[in-house]
Amino acid sequence: MISFTREELVGHQNRKSTTILAMDVAGCSAKMNENESGVVAQLKNSQKIIEEIAAKKGGRIFNIAGDSFMIEFSTTVGAVEAAVDIQKRISIHNADFPISEQLEFRIGINMGDVTVDGDNILGDGVNIAARLESIAPPLGICVSEVVQTTVKGKIKYNFIDKGPQKLKNISEPIRAYLIDVQFGTIDPKKFKTSNEISNKTVYLRATTLAGVLLIGVLLFQLS
């Protein structure tokens, strides 16, 4: 018979697997400097949209900080459907306001193990969602491979494979996918993550170095 200490039992009870949606406004600081009152008003309008859609799809907002929202969903399909509906509604809402007041959210979604701390949720499952959000295009949605695998064939949208991504403060690379739907001016098919750009830079540097070495070898042979 396997036995557990009280601390182990409490720790186990405070952990669970869930789906996390992280979102914030792209370039919010610059917009605040340009039109603070207008942006604050639109954040309140956006929050109403987010709360309404999240509730319909089985979501619970567990953290709000300025222009960022963290939402837990009971199903992964619900999280992805909510993300699409939120971006669609906000893009439509933006059309009625000047550019200085238009808010473009980025969304990241991950499914993983988390620690429950009262009403809050912590852990890598949350951190990965936040990091995926940071590499999503404005009005775009970036999901982890486990999310893509879970919902593939269950939603009407396709995915764009962006390959393994080295995310800040995450030890292992995470394979990321963009949902192939465009709500803003940026086409997700053409969007490059920072990791892809850095990989291209590494490739160019390696090619240049190889060329220099080849020239050096040729000059050595001719001397």
N, C-alpha and C positions, 0 to 999 in steps of 0.2 A: 504493500500500500504506500502510495506516494503522499508525503505530508509537506505542508508549506508553513513557513513562519507567518505571523500576522502581517509583517511588513511586506512580504512577498504577495500575500493575498490582497492587501490594499493596493499595492502597485499594479497588480493584474487587473483589478476592478477599475482602476483609473485610466486604463488604456483601451483603445478600440480602433477599428479600421473604419475610415469614413472618407467621403469625398469633399474636398475643400475647393472653393472658388475664391480667388483673390483678385481684386480689381482696384485700380486707381486712375487718376486723370493724367494723361500725357501732357507734359509741359505746364503743369498747374501753376508753378511758382511764377513763370513769366506772365501768364494770364492774370494772376492776382495783382502783379505790379501794374498791369495795364488797366484793369477794370475790376478792382476788388469787390465792390458792392454787387456788380452784375454776376461775377463768378460765384459769390456766396449764395446769391438767390438761386442760381442754376444748380448748385450743389444740393440745395434743399429740394428742388424739383426732381433732380435725378434720384435722390434718396427715396422719394415717394414711389418712383417707377421701380427702383430696385427692390424695395420692400414688398410691393404688390406682386411682382413677378416671382420673387424668391418664395413667397408664401404659397403661391399657386403650384409651384413645382416641388414643394416639400423641403424648402430651405429655411435656415435659421441664421440670421446675422448675429455673429458672436463678437465682432470687433469693428468699431468705426473709429478712424483716426484721421481727421481732416478730410482729405479727398479720397481716402482709401477705405475699402470695405472687405471684410472677411466673412464668408458665408459657408455654413456646413449644410450638406444635402444628404438626405436619406438614401438617394439612389444616384448613381453616376449619370445615367441617362437624363434624370431630372436636372442635374447640374449643367450639363451641356445644353439642353433645351432652354434652360433659364438664361444662360450666357448669350445664346443667339437672340432670344426674345429681348433681353436687355439692350444689346447693341442695336437691334432693329428699332426699338422704341426711342432710344436716345438719339439715334441718327435722324429719325423723323421729327423729334422734338427740336433738334438743333436748327432745322430749316426755318423755324419761326423767329430766330434771333440772330443778331449781328455776330460776325466771326469772333469778336472779342469776348462774347459770352457763350460761345459754343464749347461744350466739354466733350472730349474724346477719351473714353475710358479704354484701358488695356485690360485684358482678362487672362488669368492663368488658372488652369484646373489640374488638380492632382488627386489621386486616390492613394491612401497609405495609412500607416499606423501613427496614431497620435496619442498625446496625453491629455486627459480631461482635468481641468483645474477650475472647479466651480462651473461658471457659465463660459469660461474661456477654454480654448484648445491650443495646445502647444506641440512642438516637435517637428521632425523633418518632413512629415506629411504636409504640414502647413508651410514650412519654409520653402519647399520645392514649388508649391503653388505660387508663392510670392515671387520667386525667381523666374518662373515661367512667364508670369505676368510682365516682368521687367523686360523680356525680350520679344513680347508680342507687339505688333504694329498698333498704332492708334485705331480704335474701333475694331480691333482684331481679337482673336481668341487663340491662345496657345495651350496645348494640353500635353501631358506626359504620355509615354507609350502605353502604360497600364490603362489609362483612360481611353485612349484610342482603340485599344484592343477590346475593351469592355463594351463600347458603344457602337463599334463598327457594324454596319448593317442594321442598326436599330434607329438611326436618325437619317434624314434625307440628304445630309451634306457629306461631301468627300473631305479627305484630309491631305495636307501637303507635308511630306516627310522632310524635316529640316535636319535630320541626322542627330548624332550625339552632341549634346551641348555641355560645355563646362560652365556650370552655374556657380556664382559666388557663394563661398562657404558651404558648398555641397561637395562631399569627398569624391563621389563617383559621377562620371558623365551621365546625363539624363537624355534619352532620345526624345525629341520634341516634335510635335506636329501642329501645324496651323490649320484651323478649320477653313475650308475653301469657300468662303462667302465674303463678299465685299460690301461694307456698309459706308465706308468713308472714301477718301481720295486714294488710299493706298491699296494696291492690288496685292493680296497675300501671296500670289504666285511669284511676284517679283520682289517681295520683301526679303531682305537679308538680315539675319540676326548678327549680333556683334561677334559671335563665335565663328560664323561663316566668313565674315570679313577678315578676322584674325587668321583663319586657316589659309585664306587666299594670300595674305601678306607673308605668312610663313613659306608658302609654296614659291612665291616670287623671290623671296630671299634665298631659298635653297637653290632655285634655278640659277640665280645670279652667282652664288657661291660656286656652283658646279662649273659654270662658264669660266669663272676666274681661275679655278683649279686646272681646267682643261688647257687654257691658254698658257698657264705656268708650265704644265707638262710639256707642251709643244715647244715652248721657248727653251726649256731645259734640253730637249732632244736635239734641237738645232744648234745648241751652243757647243 
